Amino acid sequence: QVQFVESGGGLVQPGGSLRLSCLASGFNFIAYTMSWYRQAPGKERERVGTITPGSGSTTYADSVKGRFTISRDNAKATLYLQMNSLKPEDTAMYYCKRTNVDGSWGQGTQVTVSS
């Protein structure tokens, strides 16, 4: 059974940082491109960024480029999202998932950026 367990969210002031983690199980983690997604209240879910399985090449949404960094630890089947210089508009529920693969989502982790 494929599962994603996201953690690390919380309340942070603008300009602050958070590091999210996503523990994946039930599939061969090292074989898949992985992505972080987010969904703010009343908005559609958007893809924040992606990391390939081999070289670890990354791509990011323009809204987070230069502030967020995706990484992965294949030995631990864990995906990370380092978020710096956080803005109120980064407030959302954050999820990880295999890129372009249908299936269920994890419970997500809430990030709230507010003073």
C-alpha positions as CSV (number, residue, x, y, z in Angstrom):
1,Q,0.0,0.0,0.0
2,V,1.5,3.3,-1.1
3,Q,1.6,5.8,1.7
4,F,3.0,9.3,2.2
5,V,3.4,10.8,5.7
6,E,4.2,14.5,5.7
7,S,5.5,16.4,8.7
8,G,7.3,19.5,9.8
9,G,4.7,22.1,9.3
10,G,3.8,24.8,11.7
11,L,3.3,28.5,12.4
12,V,6.1,30.8,11.4
13,Q,6.6,34.5,11.0
14,P,7.2,36.1,7.6
15,G,10.8,35.7,6.6
16,G,11.2,32.5,8.7
17,S,12.1,29.0,7.6
18,L,10.7,25.5,7.9
19,R,11.8,22.1,6.8
20,L,9.2,19.6,5.7
21,S,9.7,15.9,5.5
22,C,7.7,13.2,3.7
23,L,8.2,9.5,4.5
24,A,7.2,7.3,1.6
25,S,6.4,3.6,1.6
26,G,4.8,0.9,-0.5
27,F,6.8,1.4,-3.7
28,N,10.3,1.6,-5.0
29,F,11.1,5.2,-3.9
30,I,14.4,5.4,-5.7
31,A,12.8,4.8,-9.1
32,Y,10.4,7.7,-9.0
33,T,10.4,11.4,-9.6
34,M,8.8,13.0,-6.6
35,S,7.0,16.3,-6.1
36,W,5.8,18.6,-3.4
37,Y,2.4,20.2,-3.8
38,R,0.4,22.7,-1.8
39,Q,-3.2,23.8,-1.5
40,A,-4.4,27.0,0.1
41,P,-8.0,27.5,1.2
42,G,-10.2,28.2,-1.7
43,K,-7.5,27.6,-4.3
44,E,-6.5,24.7,-6.5
45,R,-3.7,22.4,-5.6
46,E,-0.4,23.5,-7.2
47,R,2.9,21.8,-7.7
48,V,5.7,23.5,-5.8
49,G,8.6,21.5,-7.1
50,T,10.0,18.3,-8.4
51,I,13.1,16.1,-8.0
52,T,14.2,13.3,-10.3
53,P,15.3,10.0,-8.9
54,G,18.8,9.7,-10.4
55,S,20.7,12.9,-10.7
56,G,18.3,14.6,-8.3
57,S,17.6,17.4,-10.7
58,T,15.1,19.9,-9.4
59,T,12.5,22.2,-10.9
60,Y,10.4,24.8,-9.0
61,A,7.3,26.9,-9.4
62,D,8.2,30.5,-10.1
63,S,6.5,31.5,-6.9
64,V,9.0,29.6,-4.8
65,K,12.1,29.7,-7.0
66,G,15.2,30.8,-5.0
67,R,13.5,30.3,-1.6
68,F,12.5,26.6,-1.5
69,T,14.8,23.6,-2.0
70,I,13.8,20.0,-2.6
71,S,16.0,17.1,-1.6
72,R,15.7,13.4,-1.1
73,D,17.3,10.6,0.9
74,N,16.7,7.5,-1.1
75,A,18.1,5.2,1.7
76,K,15.4,6.6,4.0
77,A,12.7,6.9,1.3
78,T,12.2,10.5,2.5
79,L,11.6,13.7,0.6
80,Y,12.4,17.1,2.1
81,L,11.4,20.6,1.4
82,Q,13.5,23.4,2.9
83,M,11.5,26.6,2.9
84,N,13.3,29.9,3.5
85,S,12.1,33.6,3.4
86,L,8.6,32.4,3.9
87,K,5.7,34.7,2.9
88,P,2.1,34.8,4.0
89,E,1.1,33.6,0.6
90,D,3.0,30.4,1.3
91,T,0.3,29.5,3.8
92,A,-1.2,26.2,2.7
93,M,-1.4,22.4,3.3
94,Y,1.7,20.8,1.8
95,Y,1.7,17.3,0.3
96,C,4.2,15.0,-1.4
97,K,3.5,12.5,-4.1
98,R,5.0,10.6,-7.0
99,T,5.0,13.0,-10.0
100,N,2.3,12.3,-12.6
101,V,1.2,9.1,-10.9
102,D,-2.4,8.7,-9.8
103,G,-3.3,7.5,-6.3
104,S,-4.3,8.7,-2.9
105,W,-2.7,11.6,-1.1
106,G,-1.3,11.7,2.4
107,Q,-2.8,13.8,5.2
108,G,-0.5,16.7,4.4
109,T,1.2,19.1,6.8
110,Q,-0.1,22.6,7.5
111,V,2.2,25.6,7.0
112,T,1.0,29.0,8.3
113,V,3.0,32.1,7.7
114,S,1.7,35.0,9.8
115,S,2.9,37.6,12.2
